[in-house]
Amino acid sequence: MINSLNIASTGMRAQQTQLDVISHNLANVSTTGFKRSTALFEDLIYQNLRQVGGQTAEQSELPTGLQLGLGVRTVATARTYTQGALQQSNNQLDVAINGDGFFQVEMPDGSTAYTRDGSFKITAEGRLVTNSGMPVLGGVTIPADTRSITIGTDGTVSVLVGNNPQPQQAGTITLATFINPAGLEPRGQNLFTETAASGEAAAGAPGSEGRGPVMQGFLESSNVNVVQELVAMIQTQRAYELNSRAVQTSDQMLQRLAQI
């Protein structure tokens, strides 16, 4: 009977983790380029009280066994990289990726991070940066007297400067892809970093080698489906309540056994 208390408590902890993940998804429903996460679970070890195939006589064996599971645990949170809806912003510095790939940005320590958030800004020096001020890789520098910026689907940035009618190239926005993007480590600020699980980044021009083209004047919304998250929240609440009820029932049965 003690096992049922422990088993139900692992279920309550697992559902609490599930609710944490759902809450984080809902909190970021309006975050540009956000990708929803899902909690993954696995059952714990089993008490093997009767071995499958055990001999019951000289020429007979057990067709089934007796194994009692010891509960559940959270093993991972998997991030889903499905495409978010593209929303038109008409801002010439907003860029969305229509397909696979990540923008590359330079971290304060000089390392490279990756993001799907293409709401870029320009510094006083003309550098293209994220909302957190981190430079976008590609050597994009916008001259001070620029009157128009054009970003092609291949990431080429061209500008019209002063009264010159001929555009000049100001740099190129490149994208990185990974063999296992689910292995990227989230760092906050819409940023991810490379890990051994994700594999090394393969950088190149948008629209090439499986990378999606970029679209100027658009932003990618989060891929969080509010209805889906609310349904999952209700399921999580019900599962938590049932595990809680199992704890109460086990406690009541133990009390009755103690009175015998």
C-alpha positions in Angstrom: 0.0 0.0 0.0 3.0 2.3 0.6 3.9 2.0 -3.1 0.6 3.5 -4.2 1.4 6.7 -2.2 4.8 7.0 -3.8 3.5 6.2 -7.3 0.7 8.7 -7.1 3.1 11.4 -5.8 5.3 10.9 -8.9 2.2 11.4 -11.0 1.5 14.6 -9.2 5.0 15.9 -9.7 4.9 14.9 -13.4 1.7 16.8 -14.0 3.0 19.8 -12.1 6.0 19.8 -14.6 3.5 19.5 -17.5 1.6 22.5 -16.2 4.8 24.5 -15.9 5.6 23.8 -19.5 2.1 24.7 -20.7 2.2 28.0 -18.7 5.5 28.9 -20.3 4.0 28.3 -23.7 1.0 30.5 -23.0 3.1 33.2 -21.5 5.0 33.4 -24.8 2.1 33.2 -27.2 2.9 36.7 -28.4 6.7 36.3 -28.5 8.1 36.7 -32.0 9.6 33.4 -33.3 8.8 31.5 -30.1 8.6 27.7 -30.4 6.4 25.7 -28.0 7.7 22.9 -25.8 6.2 19.6 -24.7 7.0 17.7 -21.6 8.0 14.0 -22.2 7.6 11.3 -19.6 8.8 7.7 -19.0 7.7 5.0 -16.6 10.0 4.1 -13.7 11.6 0.7 -13.0 9.4 -2.3 -12.2 9.3 -4.7 -9.3 9.5 -8.1 -11.0 7.5 -10.3 -8.6 7.0 -13.1 -11.0 9.2 -13.6 -14.1 7.6 -14.0 -17.5 8.4 -17.5 -18.9 9.2 -18.9 -15.4 9.0 -22.7 -15.1 5.9 -23.9 -13.2 6.5 -27.5 -13.9 9.0 -29.6 -15.9 7.2 -28.9 -19.2 5.2 -25.7 -18.5 6.0 -22.1 -18.1 4.3 -18.8 -17.2 2.7 -17.1 -20.2 2.6 -13.8 -18.2 4.5 -12.3 -15.3 3.8 -10.1 -12.4 5.5 -6.7 -12.6 4.5 -3.6 -10.5 5.5 -0.2 -11.8 6.8 2.5 -9.5 5.5 5.6 -11.2 6.6 8.2 -13.7 9.2 10.8 -14.2 9.8 13.7 -16.6 12.6 12.8 -18.9 12.8 15.8 -21.3 11.1 18.9 -22.8 10.9 18.7 -26.5 10.7 21.9 -28.5 8.5 21.9 -31.7 10.0 23.9 -34.6 7.0 24.0 -36.8 6.5 27.2 -38.8 4.7 30.1 -37.0 2.3 32.3 -39.0 3.9 35.2 -40.9 2.5 38.6 -39.9 3.1 41.6 -42.1 4.6 44.5 -40.3 5.7 46.8 -43.2 8.8 47.6 -41.2 11.8 47.4 -43.5 14.0 46.0 -40.7 11.6 43.2 -39.9 12.6 39.9 -41.4 11.0 36.5 -41.2 12.3 33.1 -42.2 9.8 31.1 -44.3 11.1 27.6 -43.6 14.1 26.1 -41.8 17.0 28.1 -40.4 18.1 30.5 -37.7 19.5 34.0 -37.7 23.0 34.2 -36.3 23.9 36.8 -33.7 27.0 37.6 -31.7 26.9 37.2 -27.9 28.7 39.6 -25.6 31.4 36.9 -25.0 32.0 36.6 -28.7 30.2 33.3 -29.2 27.4 32.7 -31.6 23.7 32.3 -30.7 20.8 31.6 -33.0 17.3 33.0 -33.1 14.1 33.0 -35.2 13.2 36.6 -34.0 13.9 38.9 -37.0 12.7 42.2 -35.5 16.0 44.0 -36.0 17.1 47.5 -35.2 20.0 49.7 -36.2 22.6 51.2 -33.9 24.2 54.7 -34.1 27.1 53.0 -36.0 24.7 51.5 -38.5 25.0 47.9 -37.3 22.1 45.6 -37.6 21.2 44.2 -34.1 18.5 42.3 -32.2 16.2 44.0 -29.7 18.7 43.1 -27.0 21.5 44.9 -29.0 23.3 41.8 -30.1 24.9 42.2 -33.6 23.5 40.1 -36.5 26.3 38.2 -38.2 26.8 38.9 -41.9 28.6 42.3 -41.7 25.5 44.4 -42.4 26.3 48.1 -41.9 23.8 50.7 -42.9 25.2 54.1 -44.0 24.0 57.2 -42.0 22.3 58.9 -45.0 20.4 55.7 -46.1 16.9 56.5 -47.4 15.8 53.0 -48.3 16.7 49.4 -47.3 15.9 46.3 -49.3 16.5 42.8 -48.0 16.2 40.1 -50.7 15.0 36.6 -50.2 18.6 35.4 -50.3 19.5 37.7 -47.4 21.3 40.3 -49.5 20.9 43.8 -48.0 21.1 46.7 -50.4 20.5 50.4 -49.6 19.9 53.6 -51.4 22.2 56.3 -50.1 21.6 60.0 -50.4 20.7 61.1 -53.9 22.4 58.1 -55.6 19.8 56.2 -57.7 21.9 53.1 -57.8 21.6 50.7 -54.8 24.7 49.5 -53.0 25.2 46.3 -51.1 25.4 46.7 -47.3 26.0 43.1 -46.3 24.3 39.7 -46.3 22.1 38.0 -43.7 23.0 34.4 -43.4 21.1 31.5 -41.8 22.3 28.5 -39.9 20.7 25.0 -39.9 21.2 22.1 -37.6 20.8 18.3 -38.1 18.9 18.2 -34.8 17.5 21.6 -33.8 15.7 20.0 -30.9 19.1 19.7 -29.3 19.7 23.4 -29.2 19.9 24.9 -25.7 17.4 27.8 -25.0 19.2 30.8 -23.4 16.3 33.3 -23.1 16.0 36.5 -25.1 14.7 34.4 -28.0 18.2 32.9 -28.3 19.5 29.3 -28.7 23.1 28.0 -28.5 24.7 25.0 -30.1 25.2 21.8 -28.2 26.7 18.4 -28.9 23.2 17.1 -29.4 22.3 19.7 -32.0 25.4 19.2 -34.1 27.4 21.9 -35.6 25.8 24.8 -37.4 25.7 24.8 -41.2 25.7 28.4 -42.3 24.7 29.7 -45.7 22.5 31.9 -47.8 18.7 31.8 -47.2 16.9 29.7 -49.8 19.9 27.4 -50.3 20.5 23.8 -49.2 17.2 23.5 -47.4 17.2 26.9 -45.7 14.1 28.9 -46.0 14.1 32.3 -47.8 13.7 35.4 -45.8 10.9 37.9 -46.2 11.3 41.6 -45.5 8.5 43.4 -43.8 7.2 40.3 -42.0 7.6 38.7 -38.6 7.1 35.1 -37.6 4.5 34.6 -34.8 4.9 32.0 -32.1 3.7 28.5 -33.0 1.7 28.3 -29.8 -1.9 27.2 -30.4 -3.9 28.7 -27.5 -6.8 26.2 -27.8 -4.4 23.3 -27.8 -2.7 24.5 -24.7 -5.9 25.1 -22.9 -7.1 21.6 -23.7 -3.8 20.2 -22.4 -4.1 22.3 -19.3 -7.5 20.8 -18.6 -6.2 17.3 -19.1 -3.2 18.1 -16.8 -5.6 19.4 -14.1 -7.7 16.2 -14.3 -4.7 13.9 -14.1 -3.3 15.8 -11.1 -6.7 15.6 -9.3 -6.9 11.8 -10.0 -3.4 11.3 -8.6 -4.3 13.4 -5.6 -7.4 11.2 -5.1 -5.2 8.1 -5.3 -3.0 9.5 -2.5 -6.1 10.2 -0.3 -7.5 6.7 -1.0 -4.2 5.0 -0.2 -4.0 7.0 3.1 -7.5 6.0 4.1 -6.8 2.3 3.3 -3.6 2.4 5.4 -5.6 3.9 8.3 -8.1 1.2 8.2 -5.4 -1.5 8.1 -3.8 0.0 11.1 -7.1 -0.3 13.0 -7.3 -4.1 12.3 
